[in-house]
Amino acid sequence: MRSLWIVFVVLTLMISFTGCQQSKTTTAVSGVETKSGATTYPVTVTDDLGNAVTIEKEPQKIVSLSPSSTEILFAIDQGDKVVGRTDYDDYPQEALAVTSIGDFNAPNIEKIMTLSPDLVLASDFISDDVRKQLEATGAKVVVFSPTSIDGIMNNIIMTGEVTNANDQATTVVKKMIADRQVIIDKVKTATTQKSVFVDVGDFFSAGPGSMMDSMLTDINAKNIAADAATPWPQLSTEQIITSNPDVYISLYSTPDQIKATPGFDKITAIKNDDIIYYKFLDPESNQIQRPGPRIVEGLALLAEDVYPEMFSK
C-alpha cells in the first residue's frame, strides 16, 4: 500500500512547458507571451504534448481533468463555464459545487459525455484511448504538462486564448511575474546558498526537468539531485548522507520517520532540525505542487521555509 501511495505522490508531482499561438495582440513580458483583446476563432494552439488543437468557437462548457486547470479557469473568470472537475479539485471553494467526474487519471467517460463539453483541459495522465473517446464526441482536448513556472504561465495564457479571456489571463500572469521577481531578488542576496534534498517518498527526489527543481533554482537553493539522470531519481541513503543537505524537504515521510533513518543523524539538516514537512494534499503542499496560478505563492512559501532568516514573519 505504501509503494502505491508513493507512486501516486510521484505521478501527481509530474502533473507539472508549453507553447502559445497568436491572438489579437501578443506582447512578450519576461519571456512569457501575453495576449490582449478578443480571440478570433477558429484558433489553433499547440499543447504541451505537441498536439495542434483547433478551437472553432468560444467554448461554453468545459471539463477540467486536473486541479490546476480548474484553478486557472476560475482565476481568469471562466469558472461559470466549468461543468466538470476531478475529485481533487478543491480550490477555489466555488469549484466544489461543480460536478465531479472522478479521478484525473481514470475519469468517468460516460459522465463526461453527459456533460457535453466543448473543451476538455487535461494533464498528461490522459490516455490516448480516453482522449480519442472525448474527441469523438466533438470535444477539443488540450493537455498541459509544465515543468517550470514559465511553463505554467504559458498554460494560463493559452487557457485565456482558447476561452476568449486573454485580458484576464494576462492580468493574472503579470501579477505572477511581478511577485515571482520580488522573491527571486530577495533570496539571491543570501550570504550562503543552502543545499536541499526533496523527498517525495522512499527517497525518490525531484531531479532535473521537474517543477520542484526549477523552483529550487528560483529561490537560490542547491538541489542535491540536480545532476541526476532522470526527473524523478531514487537516491540511496548513502548518497543523501554524503551530499549532506542543509535543508530536508519531505512530501511524504514525517520528521520523526526521517530522523529514525540510520545514519541520518550525521546530516546537517537533521542535526539542525531543518526538516520542512508538507503533508501530501494539505493546502501548503498543494500550493507548492499544483502547476496553477497559486504556484508563486508556493514559491514564496518555499523560499520562506528554506531561508527563514531572510523573511520577517
Secondary structure in CASP SS format (residue, H / E / C, confidence):
PFRMAT SS
TARGET T0000
AUTHOR 0000-0000-0000
METHOD secondary structure of the structure
MODEL  1
M C 1.00
R H 1.00
S H 1.00
L H 1.00
W H 1.00
I H 1.00
V H 1.00
F H 1.00
V H 1.00
V H 1.00
L H 1.00
T H 1.00
L H 1.00
M H 1.00
I C 1.00
S C 1.00
F C 1.00
T C 1.00
G C 1.00
C C 1.00
Q C 1.00
Q C 1.00
S C 1.00
K C 1.00
T E 1.00
T E 1.00
T E 1.00
A E 1.00
V E 1.00
S C 1.00
G C 1.00
V E 1.00
E E 1.00
T E 1.00
K E 1.00
S E 1.00
G C 1.00
A C 1.00
T C 1.00
T C 1.00
Y C 1.00
P C 1.00
V E 1.00
T E 1.00
V E 1.00
T E 1.00
D C 1.00
D C 1.00
L C 1.00
G C 1.00
N C 1.00
A E 1.00
V E 1.00
T E 1.00
I E 1.00
E C 1.00
K C 1.00
E C 1.00
P C 1.00
Q C 1.00
K C 1.00
I E 1.00
V E 1.00
S E 1.00
L C 1.00
S C 1.00
P H 1.00
S H 1.00
S H 1.00
T H 1.00
E H 1.00
I H 1.00
L H 1.00
F H 1.00
A H 1.00
I C 1.00
D C 1.00
Q C 1.00
G H 1.00
D H 1.00
K H 1.00
V E 1.00
V E 1.00
G E 1.00
R E 1.00
T C 1.00
D C 1.00
Y C 1.00
D C 1.00
D C 1.00
Y C 1.00
P C 1.00
Q H 1.00
E H 1.00
A H 1.00
L H 1.00
A H 1.00
V C 1.00
T C 1.00
S E 1.00
I C 1.00
G E 1.00
D C 1.00
F C 1.00
N C 1.00
A C 1.00
P E 1.00
N C 1.00
I H 1.00
E H 1.00
K H 1.00
I H 1.00
M H 1.00
T H 1.00
L H 1.00
S C 1.00
P C 1.00
D C 1.00
L E 1.00
V E 1.00
L E 1.00
A E 1.00
S E 1.00
D C 1.00
F C 1.00
I C 1.00
S C 1.00
D H 1.00
D H 1.00
V H 1.00
R H 1.00
K H 1.00
Q H 1.00
L H 1.00
E H 1.00
A H 1.00
T C 1.00
G C 1.00
A C 1.00
K E 1.00
V E 1.00
V E 1.00
V E 1.00
F E 1.00
S C 1.00
P C 1.00
T C 1.00
S C 1.00
I H 1.00
D H 1.00
G H 1.00
I H 1.00
M H 1.00
N H 1.00
N H 1.00
I H 1.00
I H 1.00
M H 1.00
T H 1.00
G H 1.00
E H 1.00
V H 1.00
T C 1.00
N C 1.00
A C 1.00
N H 1.00
D H 1.00
Q H 1.00
A H 1.00
T H 1.00
T H 1.00
V H 1.00
V H 1.00
K H 1.00
K H 1.00
M H 1.00
I H 1.00
A H 1.00
D H 1.00
R H 1.00
Q H 1.00
V H 1.00
I H 1.00
I H 1.00
D H 1.00
K H 1.00
V H 1.00
K C 1.00
T C 1.00
A C 1.00
T C 1.00
T C 1.00
Q C 1.00
K C 1.00
S E 1.00
V E 1.00
F E 1.00
V E 1.00
D E 1.00
V C 1.00
G E 1.00
D C 1.00
F C 1.00
F E 1.00
S C 1.00
A C 1.00
G C 1.00
P C 1.00
G C 1.00
S C 1.00
M H 1.00
M H 1.00
D H 1.00
S H 1.00
M H 1.00
L H 1.00
T H 1.00
D H 1.00
I C 1.00
N C 1.00
A C 1.00
K E 1.00
N E 1.00
I C 1.00
A C 1.00
A C 1.00
D C 1.00
A C 1.00
A C 1.00
T C 1.00
P C 1.00
W C 1.00
P C 1.00
Q E 1.00
L C 1.00
S C 1.00
T H 1.00
E H 1.00
Q H 1.00
I H 1.00
I H 1.00
T H 1.00
S H 1.00
N C 1.00
P C 1.00
D C 1.00
V E 1.00
Y E 1.00
I E 1.00
S E 1.00
L C 1.00
Y C 1.00
S C 1.00
T C 1.00
P H 1.00
D H 1.00
Q H 1.00
I H 1.00
K H 1.00
A C 1.00
T C 1.00
P C 1.00
G C 1.00
F H 1.00
D H 1.00
K H 1.00
I C 1.00
T H 1.00
A H 1.00
I H 1.00
K H 1.00
N C 1.00
D C 1.00
D C 1.00
I E 1.00
I E 1.00
Y E 1.00
Y C 1.00
K C 1.00
F C 1.00
L C 1.00
D C 1.00
P H 1.00
E H 1.00
S H 1.00
N H 1.00
Q H 1.00
I H 1.00
Q H 1.00
R C 1.00
P C 1.00
G C 1.00
P C 1.00
R C 1.00
I H 1.00
V H 1.00
E H 1.00
G H 1.00
L H 1.00
A H 1.00
L H 1.00
L H 1.00
A H 1.00
E H 1.00
D H 1.00
V H 1.00
Y C 1.00
P H 1.00
E H 1.00
M H 1.00
F C 1.00
S C 1.00
K C 1.00
END
